[in-house]
Amino acid sequence: MHAHTEGFRVLFTLARFTIDARDYEEFLYGTHCSSEPEQIDPQSVATSASYYSQYPWWNPYDAKILVECEGSTDHFSQTILIDVSEQDFFTVYITGSMH
């Protein structure tokens, strides 16, 4: 697992970890995603790559197949990107912020 958190009153967090593909549905159930993940072009997340380049472990734009979902509560919002390119395991990238 890789993670980075910054901020004082408003926190911003990046996290990357791997899950077993068999745990995918259970993982999604525990998120705040408001809908099922949808496939996106990995290059669409490369537009913010300059900010993320300081974290070499943050590389969802290298995925062959990338899905995304978003969700929030009253004080928290998140974007989840999941590289589902591999059959046995998936790499999860999360951005989250408390506001």
URTAJO-V639562 format. One line per field, one symbol per residue. ss: DSSP state (2 for helix, 1 for strand, 0 for the rest). phi: phi as a letter, one per 20 degrees, with the letter a starting at -180 (. if undefined). psi: psi as a letter, one per 30 degrees, with the letter a starting at -180 (. if undefined). A space follows every 10 residues. Layout:
BEGIN
ss: ???
phi: ???
psi: ???
END
This chain:
BEGIN
ss: 0111110000 0111111111 2222222220 0010000111 0222222222 2200000002 2200011111 1100011111 1110000011 111111110
phi: .cbbcboced eccdbcbdcf gfegfffgge eefebffdfc fgffeffdff ffffdfeebf fefeccdcbc aacfcbcbcd dcedfefebc ddccdbbdc
psi: kklkklldej kkkkkklklk efgeeeeeeg lgkflkkkkl jffffffgfe efffjffjhf ffkejklkll llaegkklkk kkjgekeflk kkkkkkkk.
END
